Amino acid sequence: FLALADILPPHVTLVSTEQIRSYFMVHSAFVPGIMEVYAQLLGEIGQDVVRLPVSSPVSVTLSSCAAALFERRIIPMGFQRADGSVVLNPDPDEAFDDVVGVFSIGEVDTEWTEPP
């Protein structure tokens, strides 16, 4: 058995904003179009990880959520249950009766409760 003193602490690297900016500038000189990729990844506009509230009288599955959110280009990742627990990446057809939230990835800048 390992003692706690034998376990190494995690390696942490601190990077300043200036270092990141310098890296991006150098990288963009060698890779045409990469600045647009960085702007999308680091900008405020784009996809977010969000919790969508759910109130459903029937059981909820990940596949039913994926079908319901498909046209809005939102991808469900997991559920929050009524007891506060979180289930990430469940089996697509596993049914849950007590879902109160769906954790998803997508652009949700507009009201998502109305049809697109």
SULQUIPE-V711048 format. One record per backbone hydrogen bond with DSSP energy under -0.5 kcal/mol. CO is the residue of the C=O (numbers start at 1). NH is the residue of the N-H. E is the energy in kcal/mol with one decimal. If there is no record, write none. Layout:
BEGIN
co=[CO | CO]
nh=[NH | NH]
e=[E | E]
END
This chain:
BEGIN
co=[3 | 3 | 4 | 10 | 12 | 16 | 17 | 18 | 19 | 20 | 21 | 22 | 23 | 24 | 25 | 26 | 26 | 27 | 27 | 30 | 31 | 33 | 33 | 34 | 35 | 36 | 37 | 38 | 39 | 48 | 48 | 50 | 50 | 51 | 52 | 60 | 61 | 62 | 63 | 64 | 65 | 66 | 69 | 69 | 70 | 74 | 75 | 77 | 78 | 79 | 79 | 80 | 80 | 81 | 85 | 86 | 87 | 91 | 91 | 92 | 96 | 98 | 100 | 101 | 102 | 103 | 103 | 104 | 105 | 106 | 106]
nh=[6 | 7 | 7 | 12 | 14 | 20 | 21 | 22 | 23 | 24 | 25 | 26 | 27 | 28 | 29 | 29 | 30 | 30 | 31 | 32 | 34 | 36 | 37 | 38 | 39 | 40 | 41 | 42 | 43 | 50 | 106 | 52 | 104 | 53 | 102 | 96 | 65 | 66 | 67 | 68 | 69 | 70 | 72 | 74 | 73 | 76 | 105 | 89 | 103 | 81 | 87 | 100 | 101 | 84 | 81 | 88 | 79 | 62 | 94 | 63 | 60 | 82 | 54 | 80 | 52 | 77 | 78 | 50 | 75 | 48 | 108]
e=[-1.5 | -0.6 | -1.0 | -0.5 | -0.5 | -2.1 | -2.7 | -2.4 | -2.3 | -2.6 | -2.2 | -2.3 | -3.0 | -2.5 | -1.0 | -0.6 | -0.8 | -0.9 | -1.7 | -0.5 | -1.7 | -0.7 | -1.0 | -2.5 | -2.4 | -2.0 | -2.5 | -2.7 | -1.5 | -0.6 | -2.0 | -0.6 | -2.9 | -0.5 | -2.6 | -2.1 | -2.0 | -2.6 | -2.1 | -2.1 | -2.2 | -0.9 | -0.8 | -1.7 | -1.8 | -0.6 | -2.4 | -3.4 | -2.2 | -0.5 | -2.8 | -2.9 | -1.3 | -2.4 | -3.1 | -0.6 | -2.6 | -0.5 | -1.9 | -2.5 | -2.8 | -1.9 | -2.0 | -2.6 | -3.0 | -3.9 | -1.5 | -2.6 | -3.1 | -2.3 | -0.7]
END
